[in-house]
């Protein structure tokens, strides 16, 4: 992490994973999107310097991991698309939990926001292709909520997803997860009776 003079204040680059602890220490810090840095007032320079010294080793490790992942993804994007068919899609451990969400929608030419909570079932789908390649997809499905019904499928990019045709993997993940959610809900309903 480096501290730079910015106008009458100071700017520091903080890894995304350390953002919450940074904001806890520096409540008045402001995000500068053009610089991708946090701005801290001049009165907090001493505290900022101490915080950077204490957290710099961990931050450098995070920056290096992000740089390596970015290079790996860039390299994988240059590879030809893997068009191999899906051999199997197995759902790992699933869990039911509450998830906060925020919706933004237009009505009468105004933007509205809505915050809520929904019960979701989530887990990871392990996919194997015909050529032996393996990939993982994180899947999350709201169990019942009128504003929030869609399935959220997130590729786990560290697990070989980048050079595949994602729509095929998402379809396989959705089918496998739908079957798991049906069975999970059926077993929950049987226990309630």
ChimeraX commands (.cxc) that place a marker at each C-alpha (Angstrom):
marker #1 position 0.00,0.00,0.00 radius 0.5
marker #1 position 1.26,3.46,-0.78 radius 0.5
marker #1 position 0.22,6.83,0.55 radius 0.5
marker #1 position 0.21,9.70,-1.96 radius 0.5
marker #1 position -0.55,13.38,-1.60 radius 0.5
marker #1 position -3.93,14.15,-3.21 radius 0.5
marker #1 position -4.97,17.80,-3.36 radius 0.5
marker #1 position -5.09,18.83,0.33 radius 0.5
marker #1 position -5.53,15.25,1.55 radius 0.5
marker #1 position -3.86,11.86,1.16 radius 0.5
marker #1 position -4.83,8.86,-0.96 radius 0.5
marker #1 position -4.04,5.21,-0.26 radius 0.5
marker #1 position -4.64,2.02,-2.24 radius 0.5
marker #1 position -6.32,-0.63,-0.09 radius 0.5
marker #1 position -7.08,-4.23,-1.21 radius 0.5
marker #1 position -10.78,-4.95,-1.59 radius 0.5
marker #1 position -10.69,-7.61,1.15 radius 0.5
marker #1 position -9.34,-5.04,3.63 radius 0.5
marker #1 position -11.94,-2.40,2.75 radius 0.5
marker #1 position -14.18,-3.05,5.76 radius 0.5
marker #1 position -11.37,-2.85,8.33 radius 0.5
marker #1 position -10.07,0.30,6.63 radius 0.5
marker #1 position -13.53,1.92,6.69 radius 0.5
marker #1 position -13.86,0.95,10.37 radius 0.5
marker #1 position -10.63,2.78,11.20 radius 0.5
marker #1 position -11.23,5.74,8.87 radius 0.5
marker #1 position -14.99,6.41,8.89 radius 0.5
marker #1 position -14.67,9.68,6.97 radius 0.5
marker #1 position -12.55,8.18,4.16 radius 0.5
marker #1 position -13.93,8.76,0.66 radius 0.5
marker #1 position -13.52,6.53,-2.41 radius 0.5
marker #1 position -11.92,8.18,-5.46 radius 0.5
marker #1 position -13.02,6.03,-8.44 radius 0.5
marker #1 position -10.65,7.68,-10.93 radius 0.5
marker #1 position -7.60,6.76,-8.83 radius 0.5
marker #1 position -9.05,3.58,-7.31 radius 0.5
marker #1 position -7.88,4.86,-3.93 radius 0.5
marker #1 position -9.31,6.06,-0.63 radius 0.5
marker #1 position -8.95,9.72,0.33 radius 0.5
marker #1 position -8.13,10.53,3.96 radius 0.5
marker #1 position -7.93,14.01,5.47 radius 0.5
marker #1 position -4.57,15.54,6.46 radius 0.5
marker #1 position -5.37,15.34,10.18 radius 0.5
marker #1 position -5.39,11.52,9.94 radius 0.5
marker #1 position -1.97,11.17,8.25 radius 0.5
marker #1 position -0.20,9.83,11.34 radius 0.5
marker #1 position -2.95,7.28,12.02 radius 0.5
marker #1 position -3.00,6.32,8.31 radius 0.5
marker #1 position 0.78,5.82,8.23 radius 0.5
marker #1 position 0.62,3.56,11.29 radius 0.5
marker #1 position -2.31,1.55,9.84 radius 0.5
marker #1 position -0.47,1.06,6.52 radius 0.5
marker #1 position 2.70,-0.12,8.32 radius 0.5
marker #1 position 0.71,-2.64,10.39 radius 0.5
marker #1 position -1.26,-4.04,7.44 radius 0.5
marker #1 position 1.18,-3.67,4.55 radius 0.5
marker #1 position 2.48,-7.27,4.55 radius 0.5
marker #1 position -1.02,-8.73,4.30 radius 0.5
marker #1 position -2.02,-6.13,1.70 radius 0.5
marker #1 position 0.99,-6.91,-0.49 radius 0.5
marker #1 position 0.11,-10.61,-0.35 radius 0.5
marker #1 position -3.46,-9.78,-1.46 radius 0.5
marker #1 position -2.26,-7.51,-4.27 radius 0.5
marker #1 position 0.11,-10.24,-5.51 radius 0.5
marker #1 position -2.63,-12.90,-5.43 radius 0.5
marker #1 position -4.96,-10.57,-7.38 radius 0.5
marker #1 position -2.23,-9.83,-9.94 radius 0.5
marker #1 position -1.51,-13.55,-10.47 radius 0.5
marker #1 position -5.23,-14.34,-10.86 radius 0.5
marker #1 position -5.65,-11.48,-13.33 radius 0.5
marker #1 position -2.70,-12.74,-15.42 radius 0.5
marker #1 position -4.04,-16.30,-15.31 radius 0.5
marker #1 position -7.50,-15.17,-16.45 radius 0.5
marker #1 position -6.00,-13.05,-19.24 radius 0.5
marker #1 position -3.98,-16.05,-20.43 radius 0.5
marker #1 position -6.98,-18.41,-20.28 radius 0.5
marker #1 position -9.07,-15.93,-22.29 radius 0.5
marker #1 position -6.58,-16.27,-25.17 radius 0.5
marker #1 position -7.07,-20.05,-25.30 radius 0.5
marker #1 position -9.63,-21.49,-27.75 radius 0.5
marker #1 position -13.09,-22.15,-26.32 radius 0.5
marker #1 position -13.61,-25.63,-24.91 radius 0.5
marker #1 position -16.74,-26.96,-26.62 radius 0.5
marker #1 position -16.66,-30.37,-24.95 radius 0.5
marker #1 position -20.06,-31.69,-23.81 radius 0.5
marker #1 position -20.94,-31.92,-20.12 radius 0.5
marker #1 position -20.34,-35.46,-18.85 radius 0.5
marker #1 position -21.62,-34.97,-15.29 radius 0.5
marker #1 position -22.78,-32.24,-12.94 radius 0.5
marker #1 position -22.80,-33.07,-9.24 radius 0.5
marker #1 position -24.02,-30.78,-6.51 radius 0.5
marker #1 position -21.79,-30.59,-3.43 radius 0.5
marker #1 position -22.99,-29.73,0.06 radius 0.5
marker #1 position -25.93,-27.32,-0.01 radius 0.5
marker #1 position -27.04,-25.02,2.75 radius 0.5
marker #1 position -30.15,-22.97,3.51 radius 0.5
marker #1 position -29.44,-19.46,4.80 radius 0.5
marker #1 position -30.80,-15.91,4.81 radius 0.5
marker #1 position -29.38,-13.42,2.35 radius 0.5
marker #1 position -29.80,-9.67,2.29 radius 0.5
marker #1 position -30.35,-8.13,-1.10 radius 0.5
marker #1 position -31.02,-4.77,-2.67 radius 0.5
marker #1 position -33.19,-4.21,-5.73 radius 0.5
marker #1 position -33.23,-1.12,-7.92 radius 0.5
marker #1 position -36.16,-0.48,-10.23 radius 0.5
marker #1 position -37.72,2.32,-12.24 radius 0.5
marker #1 position -41.30,3.43,-11.74 radius 0.5
marker #1 position -42.82,6.67,-13.04 radius 0.5
marker #1 position -39.39,7.64,-14.38 radius 0.5
marker #1 position -37.83,7.52,-10.91 radius 0.5
marker #1 position -35.30,5.05,-9.53 radius 0.5
marker #1 position -36.39,3.25,-6.37 radius 0.5
marker #1 position -34.39,0.97,-4.10 radius 0.5
marker #1 position -35.73,-1.86,-2.02 radius 0.5
marker #1 position -33.78,-3.78,0.61 radius 0.5
marker #1 position -34.96,-7.11,1.93 radius 0.5
marker #1 position -34.01,-10.56,3.07 radius 0.5
marker #1 position -34.73,-13.91,1.45 radius 0.5
marker #1 position -34.16,-17.51,2.45 radius 0.5
marker #1 position -31.82,-19.07,-0.08 radius 0.5
marker #1 position -30.31,-22.43,-0.78 radius 0.5
marker #1 position -26.75,-22.30,-2.04 radius 0.5
marker #1 position -23.89,-24.60,-2.89 radius 0.5
marker #1 position -21.31,-25.55,-5.49 radius 0.5
marker #1 position -21.91,-27.64,-8.61 radius 0.5
marker #1 position -18.91,-29.70,-9.72 radius 0.5
marker #1 position -18.95,-30.18,-13.48 radius 0.5
marker #1 position -16.91,-32.66,-15.51 radius 0.5
marker #1 position -16.71,-32.43,-19.30 radius 0.5
marker #1 position -16.27,-35.28,-21.78 radius 0.5
marker #1 position -12.60,-34.39,-22.27 radius 0.5
marker #1 position -11.95,-34.76,-18.51 radius 0.5
marker #1 position -11.79,-31.02,-17.77 radius 0.5
marker #1 position -13.35,-30.02,-14.44 radius 0.5
marker #1 position -15.04,-26.77,-13.43 radius 0.5
marker #1 position -17.01,-25.37,-10.50 radius 0.5
marker #1 position -20.04,-23.06,-10.39 radius 0.5
marker #1 position -21.45,-21.43,-7.23 radius 0.5
marker #1 position -25.25,-21.46,-7.30 radius 0.5
marker #1 position -27.76,-19.62,-5.11 radius 0.5
marker #1 position -31.54,-19.90,-5.37 radius 0.5
marker #1 position -34.11,-17.93,-3.33 radius 0.5
marker #1 position -36.65,-20.35,-1.88 radius 0.5
marker #1 position -39.59,-17.95,-1.98 radius 0.5
marker #1 position -39.68,-14.20,-2.27 radius 0.5
marker #1 position -41.87,-12.22,-4.63 radius 0.5
marker #1 position -39.20,-9.67,-5.64 radius 0.5
marker #1 position -36.26,-12.02,-5.93 radius 0.5
marker #1 position -36.83,-15.25,-7.83 radius 0.5
marker #1 position -33.93,-15.73,-10.20 radius 0.5
marker #1 position -31.14,-18.25,-9.77 radius 0.5
marker #1 position -27.70,-16.72,-9.31 radius 0.5
marker #1 position -24.90,-18.72,-10.93 radius 0.5
marker #1 position -21.34,-17.54,-10.39 radius 0.5
marker #1 position -18.41,-19.25,-12.11 radius 0.5
marker #1 position -15.50,-20.07,-9.79 radius 0.5
marker #1 position -12.83,-18.69,-12.10 radius 0.5
marker #1 position -9.95,-20.31,-10.20 radius 0.5
marker #1 position -11.44,-23.69,-11.11 radius 0.5
marker #1 position -11.09,-23.86,-14.89 radius 0.5
marker #1 position -14.25,-22.09,-16.05 radius 0.5
marker #1 position -12.79,-19.28,-18.16 radius 0.5
marker #1 position -12.23,-20.99,-21.51 radius 0.5
marker #1 position -15.54,-22.89,-21.57 radius 0.5
marker #1 position -18.81,-21.94,-23.18 radius 0.5
marker #1 position -20.40,-20.61,-20.00 radius 0.5
marker #1 position -24.01,-21.01,-21.11 radius 0.5
marker #1 position -23.49,-24.81,-21.34 radius 0.5
marker #1 position -21.98,-24.94,-17.87 radius 0.5
marker #1 position -24.70,-22.70,-16.43 radius 0.5
marker #1 position -27.42,-24.89,-17.97 radius 0.5
marker #1 position -25.89,-28.05,-16.48 radius 0.5
marker #1 position -25.47,-26.35,-13.09 radius 0.5
marker #1 position -29.09,-25.12,-13.15 radius 0.5
marker #1 position -30.51,-28.55,-13.99 radius 0.5
marker #1 position -28.46,-30.30,-11.30 radius 0.5
marker #1 position -29.25,-27.67,-8.69 radius 0.5
marker #1 position -32.99,-27.60,-9.51 radius 0.5
marker #1 position -33.16,-31.34,-8.81 radius 0.5
marker #1 position -31.28,-30.87,-5.50 radius 0.5
marker #1 position -33.55,-28.00,-4.39 radius 0.5
marker #1 position -36.68,-30.05,-5.16 radius 0.5
marker #1 position -35.36,-32.95,-3.06 radius 0.5
marker #1 position -34.24,-30.61,-0.27 radius 0.5
marker #1 position -37.63,-28.87,-0.08 radius 0.5
marker #1 position -39.47,-32.20,-0.19 radius 0.5
marker #1 position -37.43,-33.54,2.73 radius 0.5
marker #1 position -37.96,-30.29,4.72 radius 0.5
marker #1 position -41.73,-30.47,4.12 radius 0.5
marker #1 position -41.82,-34.14,5.21 radius 0.5
marker #1 position -40.07,-33.26,8.50 radius 0.5
marker #1 position -42.62,-30.50,9.25 radius 0.5
marker #1 position -45.59,-32.87,9.03 radius 0.5
marker link #1:1,2 radius 0.2
marker link #1:2,3 radius 0.2
marker link #1:3,4 radius 0.2
marker link #1:4,5 radius 0.2
marker link #1:5,6 radius 0.2
marker link #1:6,7 radius 0.2
marker link #1:7,8 radius 0.2
marker link #1:8,9 radius 0.2
marker link #1:9,10 radius 0.2
marker link #1:10,11 radius 0.2
marker link #1:11,12 radius 0.2
marker link #1:12,13 radius 0.2
marker link #1:13,14 radius 0.2
marker link #1:14,15 radius 0.2
marker link #1:15,16 radius 0.2
marker link #1:16,17 radius 0.2
marker link #1:17,18 radius 0.2
marker link #1:18,19 radius 0.2
marker link #1:19,20 radius 0.2
marker link #1:20,21 radius 0.2
marker link #1:21,22 radius 0.2
marker link #1:22,23 radius 0.2
marker link #1:23,24 radius 0.2
marker link #1:24,25 radius 0.2
marker link #1:25,26 radius 0.2
marker link #1:26,27 radius 0.2
marker link #1:27,28 radius 0.2
marker link #1:28,29 radius 0.2
marker link #1:29,30 radius 0.2
marker link #1:30,31 radius 0.2
marker link #1:31,32 radius 0.2
marker link #1:32,33 radius 0.2
marker link #1:33,34 radius 0.2
marker link #1:34,35 radius 0.2
marker link #1:35,36 radius 0.2
marker link #1:36,37 radius 0.2
marker link #1:37,38 radius 0.2
marker link #1:38,39 radius 0.2
marker link #1:39,40 radius 0.2
marker link #1:40,41 radius 0.2
marker link #1:41,42 radius 0.2
marker link #1:42,43 radius 0.2
marker link #1:43,44 radius 0.2
marker link #1:44,45 radius 0.2
marker link #1:45,46 radius 0.2
marker link #1:46,47 radius 0.2
marker link #1:47,48 radius 0.2
marker link #1:48,49 radius 0.2
marker link #1:49,50 radius 0.2
marker link #1:50,51 radius 0.2
marker link #1:51,52 radius 0.2
marker link #1:52,53 radius 0.2
marker link #1:53,54 radius 0.2
marker link #1:54,55 radius 0.2
marker link #1:55,56 radius 0.2
marker link #1:56,57 radius 0.2
marker link #1:57,58 radius 0.2
marker link #1:58,59 radius 0.2
marker link #1:59,60 radius 0.2
marker link #1:60,61 radius 0.2
marker link #1:61,62 radius 0.2
marker link #1:62,63 radius 0.2
marker link #1:63,64 radius 0.2
marker link #1:64,65 radius 0.2
marker link #1:65,66 radius 0.2
marker link #1:66,67 radius 0.2
marker link #1:67,68 radius 0.2
marker link #1:68,69 radius 0.2
marker link #1:69,70 radius 0.2
marker link #1:70,71 radius 0.2
marker link #1:71,72 radius 0.2
marker link #1:72,73 radius 0.2
marker link #1:73,74 radius 0.2
marker link #1:74,75 radius 0.2
marker link #1:75,76 radius 0.2
marker link #1:76,77 radius 0.2
marker link #1:77,78 radius 0.2
marker link #1:78,79 radius 0.2
marker link #1:79,80 radius 0.2
marker link #1:80,81 radius 0.2
marker link #1:81,82 radius 0.2
marker link #1:82,83 radius 0.2
marker link #1:83,84 radius 0.2
marker link #1:84,85 radius 0.2
marker link #1:85,86 radius 0.2
marker link #1:86,87 radius 0.2
marker link #1:87,88 radius 0.2
marker link #1:88,89 radius 0.2
marker link #1:89,90 radius 0.2
marker link #1:90,91 radius 0.2
marker link #1:91,92 radius 0.2
marker link #1:92,93 radius 0.2
marker link #1:93,94 radius 0.2
marker link #1:94,95 radius 0.2
marker link #1:95,96 radius 0.2
marker link #1:96,97 radius 0.2
marker link #1:97,98 radius 0.2
marker link #1:98,99 radius 0.2
marker link #1:99,100 radius 0.2
marker link #1:100,101 radius 0.2
marker link #1:101,102 radius 0.2
marker link #1:102,103 radius 0.2
marker link #1:103,104 radius 0.2
marker link #1:104,105 radius 0.2
marker link #1:105,106 radius 0.2
marker link #1:106,107 radius 0.2
marker link #1:107,108 radius 0.2
marker link #1:108,109 radius 0.2
marker link #1:109,110 radius 0.2
marker link #1:110,111 radius 0.2
marker link #1:111,112 radius 0.2
marker link #1:112,113 radius 0.2
marker link #1:113,114 radius 0.2
marker link #1:114,115 radius 0.2
marker link #1:115,116 radius 0.2
marker link #1:116,117 radius 0.2
marker link #1:117,118 radius 0.2
marker link #1:118,119 radius 0.2
marker link #1:119,120 radius 0.2
marker link #1:120,121 radius 0.2
marker link #1:121,122 radius 0.2
marker link #1:122,123 radius 0.2
marker link #1:123,124 radius 0.2
marker link #1:124,125 radius 0.2
marker link #1:125,126 radius 0.2
marker link #1:126,127 radius 0.2
marker link #1:127,128 radius 0.2
marker link #1:128,129 radius 0.2
marker link #1:129,130 radius 0.2
marker link #1:130,131 radius 0.2
marker link #1:131,132 radius 0.2
marker link #1:132,133 radius 0.2
marker link #1:133,134 radius 0.2
marker link #1:134,135 radius 0.2
marker link #1:135,136 radius 0.2
marker link #1:136,137 radius 0.2
marker link #1:137,138 radius 0.2
marker link #1:138,139 radius 0.2
marker link #1:139,140 radius 0.2
marker link #1:140,141 radius 0.2
marker link #1:141,142 radius 0.2
marker link #1:142,143 radius 0.2
marker link #1:143,144 radius 0.2
marker link #1:144,145 radius 0.2
marker link #1:145,146 radius 0.2
marker link #1:146,147 radius 0.2
marker link #1:147,148 radius 0.2
marker link #1:148,149 radius 0.2
marker link #1:149,150 radius 0.2
marker link #1:150,151 radius 0.2
marker link #1:151,152 radius 0.2
marker link #1:152,153 radius 0.2
marker link #1:153,154 radius 0.2
marker link #1:154,155 radius 0.2
marker link #1:155,156 radius 0.2
marker link #1:156,157 radius 0.2
marker link #1:157,158 radius 0.2
marker link #1:158,159 radius 0.2
marker link #1:159,160 radius 0.2
marker link #1:160,161 radius 0.2
marker link #1:161,162 radius 0.2
marker link #1:162,163 radius 0.2
marker link #1:163,164 radius 0.2
marker link #1:164,165 radius 0.2
marker link #1:165,166 radius 0.2
marker link #1:166,167 radius 0.2
marker link #1:167,168 radius 0.2
marker link #1:168,169 radius 0.2
marker link #1:169,170 radius 0.2
marker link #1:170,171 radius 0.2
marker link #1:171,172 radius 0.2
marker link #1:172,173 radius 0.2
marker link #1:173,174 radius 0.2
marker link #1:174,175 radius 0.2
marker link #1:175,176 radius 0.2
marker link #1:176,177 radius 0.2
marker link #1:177,178 radius 0.2
marker link #1:178,179 radius 0.2
marker link #1:179,180 radius 0.2
marker link #1:180,181 radius 0.2
marker link #1:181,182 radius 0.2
marker link #1:182,183 radius 0.2
marker link #1:183,184 radius 0.2
marker link #1:184,185 radius 0.2
marker link #1:185,186 radius 0.2
marker link #1:186,187 radius 0.2
marker link #1:187,188 radius 0.2
marker link #1:188,189 radius 0.2
marker link #1:189,190 radius 0.2
marker link #1:190,191 radius 0.2
marker link #1:191,192 radius 0.2
marker link #1:192,193 radius 0.2
view
